[in-house]
Amino acid sequence: MEKLATTVLSPRLIIFLPISLYLIVATYFIYHRTALTPDQSFLILFIFAIFFHKGREFLKDWSIPIGLIIFYDFLRGFISNLDRLPHINPMVTFSRKLFGSTLSGRWQKALFTQGHFHWYDYLTDFAYMIHFITPMFVGYLLWVSDKKAFKQFFYSLVLLSYMALITFLVFPSAPPWYAAAYGYISHNIHLGDLISATLPKTIYLPTIYYFVPANIFAAVPSLHIGYAWVVSLIAIRKSKKFIPLVLFYVLLEIFSVIYLAEHYILDAFLGLIYASVAYYLIELLLSSKPNFVRKLVKSTKNRLTLVISRI
């Protein structure tokens, strides 16, 4: 069946059929208040890879970066158990000095209608929910078309995640909706919860993320913006014609996280900076390949290939 699939289907269809099905599945679950987690996305794409006779190759290339991102999520959840007070004033002060307000409160006053949801409410919630779905979608396209770009892309996400983790540890910070709920600021509603309540009943799929606690004090930097910016940088590297599309995507993400009161503008700015640093550091490492990096990559690949060959 696998050989038949690769024989009958054109190379272009082999690329776009899995991506189309993945996006349909992801959108369906978002409609049911559920964003696919990294392990669920990994499994879905792995099944597609098996169908196209690329299962072992997929495991070899994807296991390490996805495993590192899942481990990051566990660590981020773990540090939420530490007894620490979150920072609020630096982000509020920065926003007020630049714009005279926290922006989220101003935008909600202007655009949100209590008890009535507009199309842009759902659009912003959708943009917020595709935080990790878009990188998986882009990652798969790169994996089947440009392995070097795939490696730079995913390891940039990994480095970005761990840079952010260190910041979450030393500088826990609360989102605007939390600050408003405890009286630090006003007019910042947690819109995501209200919007999700209007959608069909949540669908629960098996995932190891049931064992990962949420960390609401992991707001600075915004990885929603950071991941989106890494997607944009790799897309622009592939072709300048993507510039209008990725700029719209990043601006939509920035508007969404602020409008939903999930982040301040400072969180978004720092997300852009962290992502740029991570992307260009990985580019430097992969282009120069210092001896210790070359040996580490080679050793890891050999061990992983040995494990996969025994499956």
HELIX and SHEET records of a PDB file:
HELIX    1   1 GLU A    2  VAL A    8  1                                   7    
HELIX    2   2 PRO A   11  TYR A   31  1                                  21    
HELIX    3   3 PRO A   38  PHE A   51  1                                  14    
HELIX    4   4 GLY A   55  ILE A   79  1                                  25    
HELIX    5   5 ASN A   89  PHE A   99  1                                  11    
HELIX    6   6 SER A  104  LEU A  111  1                                   8    
HELIX    7   7 TRP A  119  MET A  129  1                                  11    
HELIX    8   8 ILE A  133  SER A  145  1                                  13    
HELIX    9   9 LYS A  147  VAL A  170  1                                  24    
HELIX   10  10 PRO A  176  ALA A  181  1                                   6    
HELIX   11  11 LEU A  191  SER A  196  1                                   6    
HELIX   12  12 ILE A  208  PHE A  211  5                                   4    
HELIX   13  13 LEU A  223  LYS A  238  1                                  16    
HELIX   14  14 LYS A  240  PHE A  242  5                                   3    
HELIX   15  15 ILE A  243  TYR A  259  1                                  17    
HELIX   16  16 ILE A  265  SER A  288  1                                  24    
HELIX   17  17 ASN A  291  SER A  309  1                                  19    
END                                                                             
